[in-house]
Amino acid sequence: MKKKAAPQAALVKVPTLLPVENSFTEVLHLIQSARQRAYQAVNSELVSLYWQVGEYISRKLDSAEWGDAVVDELAHFLARTQPGLRGFARPNLFRMRQFYETYRGNKIVSALLRQLPWTHNLLILSYSKRAEEREFYIRLTIREKWSSRELERQLRAALFERTVLSPPKVSALVRQSHPEAVNIFKDAYSLEFLGLAETHSEADLHGALLRNLGRFLTELGSDFCFVGSEYPIQVGGQDFALDLLFFHRGLNCLVAIELKATRFEPEHLGKLNFYIEALDRDYRKPHENPAIGLLLCATKDSEVVKYALSRSLSPAMIAEYKTRLPDKKLLQAKLHEFYQLLAPAEEREEKPGTTPRKRKKI
């Protein structure tokens, strides 16, 4: 089916370099690499310092050698003797103590902390309540190289809760051909940054994604590379246009994305499967893995999706997009219920107003 071309992403004009200047870029790369290594080294030392200070304060307080008032005196002492020193006020000193006490029992995670800036660590510490949640955000932030702003956005969007409660919906073929895809794709994508109205068309969605392509790529993941919009595909004597085409470096494959500003319907898969087949036959390069497809819908019924994918022989996935950030407290409550169901019966909390169950004597 022919479609009207959607607005293209703006092209950035790259300045032309003189022949001799091309060799200068190698020196520039050396400088930039050295700066990055220096920044990482300084950050690692700074986080290590905060850890050590937190450990020192924790031990003093636990042994009753110090009281909370002594921490105040320490903050005043540092401010008086080191006038240019910043970051060691009373609240920060107690955060260092909390930082140490939170992670001291987990050697693997504590080693990862030094790969993140202190601001990132504080955000994760402030928003996350569970150990597995903190580890989830630590590892994902390192992998995706999120800025502090993007990390806070993902925390507010309750990515951990959504990932646990609603794992990505993928076909059996995707699990077989691309097992890593389950850890890369999501069941729902937060697109609140598009500013779409409650009622919008597919063209509205498509255009907004192109205007916010950088942020959309961040939401997709760091290994996604944009290939084209309304990507032309020719089969037989007919011309078709794929909504969005990406390449994933980690999976080494093309990723076809079809947009639906409506509820998912089983017949939507047929069109996506057609595009995936065309990409594999006529566009995939010899060194690339088979293409996969993502159907991005406004809403979906999980049971309908389950039936639609159960016998599908195509490497397809179905996800929905959200134009508003989810209610984090509601998702946390659902996650708590989920963990309660998984816990052994004797560890489950009794509901208020109910009589505790009697345990059988052995």
C-alpha positions in Angstrom: 0.0 0.0 0.0 1.4 3.4 -0.9 1.6 6.0 1.9 2.2 9.7 2.0 5.7 10.5 3.0 6.1 11.5 6.7 8.4 14.4 7.6 12.0 13.4 7.5 14.4 13.8 10.3 16.6 17.0 10.0 20.0 16.4 8.5 23.0 17.9 10.2 25.5 19.5 7.8 29.1 18.2 8.6 31.8 20.8 7.9 34.3 19.8 5.2 37.9 19.2 6.4 41.0 20.0 4.5 43.2 17.0 3.6 45.8 17.8 6.2 43.1 18.3 8.8 41.9 14.7 8.4 45.2 13.7 10.1 44.6 16.2 12.9 41.4 14.3 13.9 43.6 11.5 15.2 45.2 13.8 17.7 41.7 15.1 18.6 40.6 11.5 19.3 43.6 11.0 21.5 42.7 14.1 23.5 39.1 13.1 23.9 39.9 9.6 24.9 42.4 10.9 27.6 39.7 13.3 28.9 37.2 10.5 29.1 39.6 8.2 31.0 40.5 11.0 33.4 36.9 11.8 34.1 36.2 8.1 34.8 39.2 7.8 37.1 38.2 11.0 39.0 34.6 9.7 39.3 35.7 6.3 40.5 38.0 7.8 43.1 35.2 10.2 44.3 32.7 7.4 44.7 35.3 5.3 46.5 35.9 8.3 48.9 32.2 8.6 49.7 32.1 4.9 50.3 35.0 5.0 52.7 33.6 8.1 54.6 30.2 6.3 54.8 31.8 3.2 56.1 33.8 5.2 58.8 30.6 7.0 60.0 28.6 3.8 60.0 31.1 2.0 62.2 31.4 5.0 64.6 27.6 5.2 65.0 27.0 1.4 65.2 29.6 1.1 68.0 27.9 4.0 69.9 31.3 5.8 69.8 29.5 8.6 68.0 26.0 10.0 68.1 24.2 11.9 65.3 25.4 15.2 66.9 29.0 14.2 66.2 28.2 14.0 62.5 27.1 17.6 62.7 30.4 18.5 64.4 32.3 16.6 61.6 30.5 18.6 58.9 31.3 21.9 60.7 34.9 20.8 61.2 35.4 20.1 57.5 33.7 23.3 56.5 36.0 25.3 58.9 39.3 23.6 58.0 38.6 23.0 54.3 36.7 26.2 53.2 36.7 25.2 49.5 35.5 21.7 50.1 32.0 21.0 48.9 29.6 18.0 49.3 30.3 17.2 52.9 27.4 18.9 54.7 25.5 17.0 57.3 22.8 15.6 54.9 25.5 14.4 52.4 27.5 12.7 55.2 24.4 10.7 56.2 23.8 9.9 52.5 27.3 8.5 52.3 26.5 6.4 55.4 23.3 5.2 53.7 25.2 4.5 50.5 27.6 2.2 52.3 25.1 0.4 54.4 22.8 -0.2 51.4 25.5 -2.0 49.3 28.0 -3.4 51.8 26.6 -6.9 51.7 26.7 -7.2 47.9 30.3 -7.3 46.6 29.3 -7.6 42.9 27.0 -4.6 42.9 29.3 -2.5 45.1 32.0 -3.0 42.5 29.7 -1.6 39.8 28.9 1.6 41.8 32.2 3.1 40.8 31.2 3.1 37.2 28.4 5.6 37.8 28.7 9.2 38.8 27.7 10.1 42.4 24.5 11.9 41.1 23.3 8.7 39.4 24.0 6.7 42.6 22.0 9.1 44.7 19.0 8.9 42.2 18.9 5.1 42.4 19.3 5.2 46.1 16.5 7.7 46.5 13.9 6.1 44.1 14.6 2.3 44.5 13.3 0.4 47.5 14.4 -3.2 46.7 17.9 -4.6 46.2 17.0 -6.2 42.9 15.5 -2.9 41.7 18.7 -1.0 42.5 20.8 -3.6 40.7 18.5 -3.4 37.7 19.0 0.3 37.3 22.7 0.2 38.0 23.4 -2.3 35.3 21.0 -0.7 32.8 22.4 2.8 33.4 25.9 1.4 32.7 24.8 -0.4 29.6 22.7 2.4 28.2 25.0 5.2 29.4 22.1 7.2 30.6 22.5 10.8 31.7 21.2 11.7 35.1 18.1 13.3 33.5 17.3 10.2 31.5 17.9 7.9 34.5 15.5 10.0 36.6 12.9 9.8 33.8 13.2 6.0 33.7 12.9 5.9 37.5 9.7 8.0 37.4 8.4 5.9 34.5 8.7 2.8 36.8 10.7 0.8 34.2 11.6 -1.8 36.8 8.1 -2.4 37.9 6.9 -2.6 34.3 9.6 -5.0 33.3 8.8 -7.4 36.1 5.1 -7.2 35.8 4.9 -7.2 32.0 7.8 -8.8 30.2 8.1 -8.2 26.4 5.7 -10.1 24.2 7.7 -11.9 21.6 7.1 -14.9 19.3 8.7 -18.3 19.8 11.0 -17.7 16.7 12.4 -14.5 18.3 13.3 -16.4 21.5 15.0 -19.0 19.3 16.8 -16.8 16.8 17.5 -13.8 19.0 17.4 -14.9 22.7 19.0 -11.6 23.8 16.0 -9.7 22.4 14.0 -10.4 25.6 16.4 -8.2 27.5 16.5 -5.5 24.9 12.9 -4.8 23.9 10.1 -3.7 26.2 6.4 -4.5 26.6 5.6 -0.8 26.8 7.5 2.3 25.7 7.1 5.7 27.4 6.6 8.4 24.8 5.4 11.2 27.0 8.0 13.4 25.5 6.1 13.5 22.2 3.4 15.7 23.7 0.7 13.9 21.8 -3.0 14.7 22.4 -5.2 11.9 23.9 -6.7 11.4 20.5 -4.2 11.3 17.7 -3.6 9.7 14.3 -0.9 7.4 13.1 0.5 10.3 11.1 0.7 12.4 14.3 2.6 9.7 16.0 4.9 9.1 13.1 5.7 12.8 12.7 6.3 13.3 16.5 8.7 10.4 16.6 10.8 11.9 13.8 10.8 15.3 15.4 12.0 13.7 18.6 14.2 11.0 17.1 17.0 11.4 19.5 14.8 10.9 22.5 13.0 8.0 20.8 16.4 6.3 20.2 17.3 6.7 23.9 14.0 5.1 24.9 14.6 2.2 22.4 18.2 1.6 23.7 21.8 2.6 23.0 22.5 0.0 20.3 19.6 1.1 18.0 20.6 3.0 14.8 18.1 4.9 12.7 18.0 3.7 9.0 15.0 5.4 7.5 11.4 6.6 7.7 8.7 5.4 5.2 11.5 3.1 4.1 10.7 2.1 0.4 10.2 -1.7 -0.2 9.5 -3.1 -3.6 8.0 -6.5 -4.1 7.0 -7.7 -7.5 5.6 -4.6 -9.3 4.3 -2.9 -6.2 5.8 -0.3 -3.9 5.4 -0.3 -0.1 6.6 1.9 2.7 7.7 0.6 6.1 7.0 3.1 8.9 10.4 3.0 10.5 13.6 1.0 10.0 16.4 0.6 12.5 19.5 -1.5 12.9 20.5 -3.0 16.2 24.3 -3.4 16.6 24.2 -5.9 19.4 21.7 -8.2 17.6 23.3 -7.4 14.3 20.0 -7.2 12.5 17.5 -4.9 10.9 14.5 -4.0 13.1 11.2 -3.1 11.3 8.8 -1.0 13.3 5.2 -0.6 12.3 3.0 2.0 14.1 -0.6 1.6 15.0 -2.4 4.5 16.8 -5.2 2.0 17.7 -5.7 -1.2 19.7 -3.7 -4.2 18.5 -5.6 -6.5 16.1 -4.3 -9.9 15.0 -4.5 -8.9 11.3 -1.8 -6.3 12.0 0.8 -9.0 12.2 0.3 -10.0 8.6 1.6 -6.7 7.3 4.6 -6.7 9.7 5.5 -10.3 8.7 5.4 -9.2 5.0 7.9 -6.5 5.7 10.2 -8.8 7.7 10.2 -11.3 4.9 11.0 -8.6 2.3 13.9 -7.3 4.4 15.4 -10.8 4.7 15.1 -11.7 1.1 16.1 -8.4 -0.6 17.7 -6.0 1.9 19.6 -8.0 4.5 23.4 -8.2 4.0 25.2 -11.6 4.1 26.9 -10.9 7.5 23.6 -9.8 9.2 21.3 -11.9 11.2 17.6 -12.3 10.2 15.5 -9.2 10.6 12.9 -8.9 13.4 9.8 -6.7 13.7 8.1 -4.6 16.4 4.5 -3.7 16.2 4.0 -0.6 18.3 0.3 -0.1 19.2 -1.6 2.4 21.3 -3.1 -0.4 23.4 -3.2 -4.2 23.4 -5.0 -7.0 25.1 -2.4 -9.4 26.5 -4.6 -12.5 25.9 -5.2 -11.5 22.3 -1.4 -11.0 21.9 -0.7 -14.3 23.4 -3.0 -16.1 21.0 -1.7 -14.1 18.0 2.0 -15.0 18.7 1.5 -18.6 19.9 1.7 -20.2 16.4 3.4 -17.3 14.6 6.4 -18.4 12.5 7.6 -14.9 12.2 10.2 -13.1 14.4 7.8 -10.5 15.6 7.1 -8.6 18.8 4.1 -6.6 20.0 4.4 -3.6 22.4 2.3 -0.6 23.3 3.3 3.0 23.7 2.3 5.3 26.5 1.7 9.1 26.0 1.7 9.7 29.7 4.0 8.5 32.5 2.4 5.6 34.5 1.3 5.9 38.1 4.5 4.7 39.9 2.8 4.1 43.2 0.1 1.9 41.6 2.7 -0.2 39.9 4.7 -0.5 43.1 1.5 -1.8 44.9 1.0 -4.3 42.1 4.6 -5.4 42.3 4.3 -5.9 46.0 1.3 -8.1 45.4 3.2 -10.0 42.8 6.1 -10.7 45.2 3.6 -11.7 47.9 2.2 -14.4 45.5 5.7 -15.7 44.8 6.7 -15.8 48.5 6.3 -19.0 50.5 2.9 -19.1 52.4 4.5 -18.6 55.8 6.3 -15.4 54.6 3.2 -13.7 53.2 1.8 -10.8 55.1 -1.7 -11.3 56.6 -4.3 -8.9 55.2 -5.5 -6.3 57.8 -8.7 -7.4 59.6 -8.1 -11.2 58.9 -7.3 -13.9 61.4 -3.8 -15.2 61.1 -3.6 -18.7 59.8 -2.6 -21.4 62.2 0.5 -23.3 61.3 0.5 -27.1 61.6 2.8 -28.5 64.2 5.4 -30.9 63.0 
